[in-house]
Amino acid sequence: MALGEFTKQIAQQAILSATSKEAPPPAPAAPPSENPAAVLLGQISAMQKALKEDEELVVNCQNIRVVEIFTPSRTMAVVTGHDSERNLTRIIGGVESLQFACRVVKVHPGVKAARINLVTPR
């Protein structure tokens, strides 16, 4: 068999195998995405559960000291707290766009440690 015929035969086989292949299997379906609101509340809840009796979790969001986080849906949150002048303030936003600074502090003797209220829809 001449080299030209051999090359021609290989090319024909390549073309036949390329055109006769079945379509690739579809990509596997993405797993259901996590609920970002539940993840947020779960993280804060876990931090609070780890506290000792004389400790409290201070959570700040945009210079607001958070006292409650309400998640009316999977993607939205209503953050309630007090600003530097002790005015009641609410921040309403997408869970993924909110940023929280969390730190554990000791409370003064005789003072009951505050806890953040975490609210989910019924």
PyMOL commands that set and color helices and strands:
alter all, ss='L'
color gray80, all
select helices_A, chain A and resi 3-20+36-49+95-97
alter helices_A, ss='H'
color red, helices_A
select strands_A, chain A and resi 55-61+64-70+76-82+88-94+101-106+117-119
alter strands_A, ss='S'
color yellow, strands_A
deselect
rebuild
show_as cartoon
